[in-house]
Amino acid sequence: MPDLPASHIPAPKELTLLVVDDSPINVRLLETALSKEGYRILTAANGPKARELALENMPDLILLDIMMPGEDGFSVIRFLKNHTATASIPVIFLTGVSEIESKIEGFDLGAVDYIIKPFHPMEVLARVRLHLKLSIATNSLIISQAQKLRQLKKAQTSLLVTPESLPEARFAAIYESFQEAGGDFYDVIAICKDIHGYLVADFSGHDISTSYLTASIKALMKQNCTPIYQPAESIKLINDVLVEILPENKYLTASYAHLNRKTMKLTLVNAGHPPAVYVPENAPARLIRIDGDILGMFRNVIFGTQVLPVKSGDRFYLYSDGLVESSLDRSVWSQASERMLGACEEVRGLPIAEAVKGIRNILLPPEVPIEDDIVILAIEI
C-alpha cells in the first residue's frame, strides 16, 4: 500500500491538562514537568476558576487539589460530575491528607486516583499517562458502540414501510425511538388487493436484542397474515413462533387491524395493547376496548377481536403506550387513552399525515423530552 501524503495524515490531538492548586509552587512544578512532555497546561488557584476553565476548555484530565480556601476540591468535582459536559473528564486528586475517609469520599464523588503530597513529578507523569490511556480507550469504545447503535437504528428504521411505498393502504405513521435502537414497531402489509394488515407492537424492555426482533415480526406478518387465516388466527400463529424464539421474560403487546375495503369491514385484534381509537367521519371518536393476552409468553392465549363496519372517510389510530404515558401523567390506560381520544378529535379535519403530527405534538409537545418509544399509525378508510 502506498504511503499517504503527509497532508492526508491527521495531526495528533493535543492533550490538555488542568492543574488546580492554591500553592503557586506546586502549580509551577507540575506545569514545568507536564509541559515538557507535550501537554497543554491550564492552571487555576481556586475552585470557581477551575470550574470556569473546565467548562470553557474541556480538558482531557484534571489534577485537583482537595484542600483549598473557599471552595474545596470535593465541591469542584461534585460540580463537574453533575454537569453533562464535564462528567466524563478523569480527575486525579492532589492531597496532603492520607486518611482513608477522604479517599473514599473522593472516589465516591468520581475521582479516578489520588496523589499524596509531597509528590514526585515522575509519579505524577506515570499516573497521568495511565489515566489518559484509560480515558481515551473508554471514549473510543463509547464512540464505536454509538456508531454501531446508529447503524442498527438506521437498519431498524429501514424496515418500516412508508406511505409512499404502499399508497393504496392509505396510512400515515410516526416512529420515534427513545434510545438509538427502539422496542416499538409498526408494519403495514398488502394481504391481497384491497385488503391490508396494520400492526403496532411494543416489546418489553429496550435492550439491543429487542431491536433485532423487529425483523422477525415483519417476516412473521408476511408469512401468517394471509387470506386463508382469520385475523385472530394469524396473531395466534405469530404468538406460537414467538414463544419459541423470544428470550425468557421477553414479550410484546400488539394491536392489529385487518381492513377489507371490498366488504368495508375492519377487524381489530388486541394483544394486551392500549385501545385503538375509531374516528367515524360523522360521529364522535371512541375507544375500541378489547381484552387480549400478550404475545410471546404463553401458548394458550386468547386475543380479543372486534369486527366493525366502516365507511369511506372514517379513521383508526393505533399507537404505543409511550405516546399517552409520561412522567407528568402515569395514568392507567383507561385514563391515559382518553387523552388520545381528545387529541384525535382535535385533528379530525386535518389531512392524515398532518393529523399524526398534530396528535404527537398535542400529547407530547416538542419541548417535552420523550421517555419511551413513540408510534402512531393512522388508517384512513
N, C-alpha and C positions, 0 to 999 in steps of 0.2 A: 504494500500500500504506500503511495507517495506521501511524503510529509506534507502537512498542512502549511500553507503560507503563514508567516508569523502574524499577519494581520487578522487571521481567522482563529487564532488561539486565544481563548478568553483570558484576560488578566486575572490573577488570583485575587480573591476578595481580601481587602484589608480588614483585619480583625481589630475591633475597638474594645478597650477595657476601660471601665470606670472605677477609679480609686477614690474611696470615700474615707477620710480620716481627719480628725481635728488637729493632728500633730503635723506641722509642716515638715519636720524631719522625716517622719515615716512616708509622707507623700512624696517627698523628693527622692528618697531611697528607692521606693517602688517605681516611680516614674522613670528613673535612670535605668534601673535593671530591666524593666519590661520594654522600654522603647528601644533598647539595644537589640532586642530580639525581633524587632519589626512590628510591634504592636502600636496602634494609635492609642494614646493615653488621654483620657479626660480626668479631671480631678475636681473634687468637691470637699469642703471642710465642714459641712453640716448636712443635716437631713433634708431640709427644704431644697437646697441646691442640688443634692443628689437626685431627688425625685424629678426636679426640672430637667436635669441633664439626661436622665434615663428616658423620659418621655420624648424629649426632642431628638435624641441621637440613637436610641435603641442599641445600646452596646451589646457585644457578644457575651460579656461576662462582667460581673461586678465584684470588686473586693470591698467589703463593707465593715467598717469599724462598729463595734457594738456600743462602747461607752463614749458618747459624745454629749456635749452640753445641749440642753433643749430637747430636740427630737433624737432619740437613740436609734441604734441600728435595728432593733426589733420593730419599732414603729415604721421605719423606712421599708423593711422587707414586707411587712404586713400590707402596706400601701401597694407595693409593686406586685405582689401576688394576687391582690384583689382587683388589679387593673388588667383588662384583657390584653392590652398591647405589650405589657412588660412581664406578664405572669410566667412566661417560659424562659426568661433570662436566668442563667445559673448565678447564684450568689454564694460567695465564699466569705465567711465571717473572719475578721481580724479582731482578736481579743486578747487582753491580758488576764481574762477571767477563765479559769480552768474548771470551775465547778460543773459537775455533771448536770445539774438542773438547768443551767444556762445553755449547755449544749443541746439538751433535749428540747428546750423551748425553741432554739434556733432551727433545729431540724424539723420540728412540728410546723414551724412557720414557712418552711420550704427551702432552707439553706441546703446546699449540696456538700459543704465541707467547712472545717474550722482550721485556722492557722493561729497558733498561740504566739503572742509577743513575749520576748523579742524574737523575731523571725530571721531566718537566713534567706537571702534573695534566691539562692538555688532551690530551696524548698518551695518558695512561692512560685517560681517558674515551673517546677515539676507539677505542682497541683493545678496551676492554670492550664498547662498543656493537656493534662489528663481530662479536666472537665470541659475544655473546649472540644476535645475529640469526642467525648461522650455526647455533648450537646449537638455537634454537627452530625454525628451518626443518628441521633434521635430525630433531629429535624429532617434529615434525608429520608428516614423511614416514614415519617408522617407525610412528607410530600409524595413519596411513592405510593403509599396507601390511599391518599386522597386522589391521586391521579387514577388509580385503579377503580376507586369508587365512582369517580366521574365517568369513566368509561362504562362501568356497569350501569350507571343511571342512564347514560345515552343509549345503551343496548336495551335496557328495560323500556325506556320511552319509545324506542323504535318499534316495539311490539304492539303499541297502542294504535288501533285503527283510527283514521281521521275521517271527518265528514266528507272531505273532498275525494277520498279513495272509495267511499261507498255512499254516494249521494242518494241512491234510492232508499236507503234506510232512514233518511230524514231525522238526523240526530245532531246534537251538539254536546260537547263534553269539556270539562275542565279537570286536569290532573295536576296536583302539586304534592311533591313528596317532602315530608318533614326532614328526613335525612337524605344523604346522597342516593341511597337505594331504598325505595319505599316498600311498604307492605300492602298498600291498597292497589286495586287493579280494576280496569273495566275492559270489556270486549264487546264488539258488535259483529255478528256473523250473518251472512246470507244463507239461509237454510235452503230455500228454493225461491222461485220467482214470487215476489210479493209477500214472502214470509221471512221474518228476521228474528234473531235472538239477541237480547241485550242483557249484559251481566255487569253487576258491580260487586266486587268481593273485597274482603278485608281480612288479611292474615293476622293472627295473634303475634304480637312482638314485631320488632323492626330490625332483626339481625340480618346479616348478609344472606343467610340461607333462604330467608323469605323471598328475597328478590329473584333468586333463581327459580322459584316455584311458579312465578307468574307465567313463564313459558310453558310449563306443564299444564296449567289451567287452560291456556289458549289452545293447546293441542287437544286436550280433553273435550273442550267445547266443540271443536270441529268434528271430532270422532263420534260424539254421542248426541249432539243436538241435530237430529235428522228427522225427516218426515215420518219415519216408522215408529218413533217414540213419542209418547205424550211428554209435555214439558217436565212434569214431576219425575217421570221415568228417566229422562236424560240426566237430571240432577242427582238422582239416586245412583245411576251408573257412575257418574263422576265421583260421588262420595265413596263408592266401593273401591275405586282405584286409589283415592287419596288416603283411605285408611291403611292401605298397604305401603304407600311411599312417604307419607309425612313423618317427620321425626316425632318422638314421644312428646306429648303435651302440646304439639303444634296443631292448630285447627284454623278454620276460617268461617266467617259468616258471609252470606251472599243473598242478593236479590236478583231474580232472573225474570225477565219479561219476554214472552213469546208472542209476537204480533203477526196476525194473519190479516193482511189488507184485502184479501179476497172475501173472507167471511166477516171482516170488520169486528174481530174479536181479539182481545188481548188477555193472555193467561199470565198471571203473576204467581211465582213460586218463591217462598221465603224460607231461608235457612238461617234463622237466628239474627236477622239483619234489621236495621231500622225500617219503619214502614214507608212504602212508596207514597208519593203524592200524585193524585189524579186531579187534573185541572180540565174539566169539561169546558167546551167553548162557551156554552150558555148557562152555566151553573157554577155555584161556588166550589172552590177547591176543597178536596177532602183527603184524609189519610186512609190508605188501604192497609188496615191492620190484619196481619196474618201470622199465626204462630208457626214455628218450624224449628227443627233441630239444627245444630251447627254441622258443618261439613268436616270430614276427616277424622273424627274421633270414634264414632260408633258405626257398626254395621246395620243394626236395626234402628232405622231412623224414619221419621215421618216429617214430610215437608208440607207446610200449609200451602194450599192452592186456591186461587180465586179467578174465575173467568168473567170478564167484563165486556159487554157490548160497547163499541166505541164509534165515534163519528169523526169525519174529517174536521180538523181544527182542534181536536182535543189534544192534550199533552199529558205526559207522565214524566215524573222525575225520580230517578234512583240516585242514591248518594251514600257516602260513608259517614260514620259517626263523628269523624274529625270536623265535619262541617258544622254540626249542631252542638258539639260539646267543646268547652274551653275552660280555662282556669277561672273565668268570670262566671261561668254557669255550668256547674256539674250536675245538671238535671238528668233524670232518667229519661229514656227515650220517649215515654208517653208525654213528658212535658217539653223536652228539647225539640221534638219533632213538630210541635205546634209552632215554633219559631220558623221552621222550614215552610210550614203551611202558609204562614203570613207572608213570607218572602216571595213565594210562588204567586200569590195573589197580586203582590205589588208589581211584579214584572209581567203580568198577564199580557199586556198589549205590545210587548217588545218582540222583535224577531228572536227566534230561538237561540241563536248564537249570542245575542246581546242579553237574553234572559238569564243564561247560566252565569255570565259575568256579573250581572246585577245581583243575583242571589248570593254569589260568593261575597260581594262587597257589602251587602246588607248584613249578612250573618257574621262575617269576619272582615271588618274594614281593613284597608291596606296597611294602616299604621299599627294594627294589632298583629304581633308575630304568631305564626301558626305553631301549634303544639302537637299536631298529628297530621298524617297524610289527609289530603282532601280529594274527593272525587265527586263530581256532579255529572250525571248522564241524563240528558233531556231527550225525550222521544216525542216527535210530532206525528200525529196520525195523518 
